[in-house]
Amino acid sequence: MPALKKPRTRISPKHPALHFQSPVTDLHCDSILNHLTGKWDITQHTRGHIDLPKLQAGGVRVQVFAIFPDPKKIKSGEYERFVLNAVKMIKQICRSNANRLGLALSPADLKRIINSNRIAVVVGVEGGHSLEGDLKRLIRFFNAGVRILTITWCNSNELADASWDHSQPHNGLSPLGRRAVQLMNQLGMLVDVSHASEHSFYQIIEASSVPVIASHSGVYALRRHNRNLKHRQLAALKENGGVMGQVFLPAFLNPVPAKASIADVLRSIDYVVQRFGPELVGLGSDFDGFTGRLKGLEDASKLPAITQGLLNMGYLEQDIRPILGLNFLKLWERVFQGRKIKSTKEAR
């Protein structure tokens, strides 16, 4: 547990240095979709929650870009092509902005990139439906540069049931899903349990030989929503060695979304820390995955406010740095060290 002090009543002069010298990591955003569709260029100032200037202003050192093949818009048989084209686009963005960005295919890559004062980009795919039941795609996705798979989106798929789906066709994780988790462990690909049903959540953790992440979730005890994690789930994630990326989506924070603010985010982080320690929580904004603005965290440039808020609550530096990103770095190192398939060619 963190050694908490009484809340400070004034701004700490340590705040800017602490934040900008920490490996600030956002475990989930949907911002790349706006670039893919041509809505805007995320390397320039945009109207979105995230773009390159906002990431730099917010001190973000590691950004996970989630590729989301929307099952409502993409036809069956076209998911793989969509994902691979999106990975190519992300790689091109990194190449064209090599002085500011770098693609991280491993924890070693990530450290090298952030040590060169650039932003490390990690590629994820949101939704196991993108595999269409073909586990060979996991190998192809990994070869292309994907390092995270969110097992479900709002829809259940061949791998597992989703939290939004009342029908629960698999009663949790399917046999194919179990094999997928095991293959991901062998590859060193991170397993993401956000969006999974409760049964799926526990069964995924049981099937995984390494820690998992809940990239963009919240706390059910504070906001009763099917996308948030209950106390028992948080306890299981802690025992697994996993990390929950605290989500910023207003409806997951407050029953009246218009009233949601950074105070809800800080309260949620503190709830987890007080009960399970600072090693369980990170940041998972879900920026550009929702409309509107969260008061106090309107976009990525406002992330230093989280550090300031934690300082004001009495958190110490050694407790804040893990929350900002060290927890994820340590987890990915553990996952990558545990991989069994090490000869797979990694395309850069």
Secondary structure, 3 states (H helix, E strand, C coil): CCCCCCCCCCCCCCHHHHHHCCCCEEEEECCHHHHHCCCCCCCCCCCCCCCHHHHHHCCCCEEEEEECCCCCCCCCCCHHHHHHHHHHHHHHHHHHCCCCEEECCCHHHHHHHHHCCCEEEEEEEECHHHHCCCCHHHHHHHHHCEEEEECCCCCCCCCECECCCCCCCCCCECHHHHHHHHHHHHHCCEEECCCECHHHHHHHHHHCCCCCEEEEEEECCCCCCCCEECHHHHHHHHHHCCEEEECCCHHHHCCCHHHCEHHHHHHHHHHHHHHHCHHHEEECCCECCCCCCEECECCHHHCHHHHHHHHHCCCCHHHHHHHHHHHHHHHHHHHHHCCCCCCCCCCC
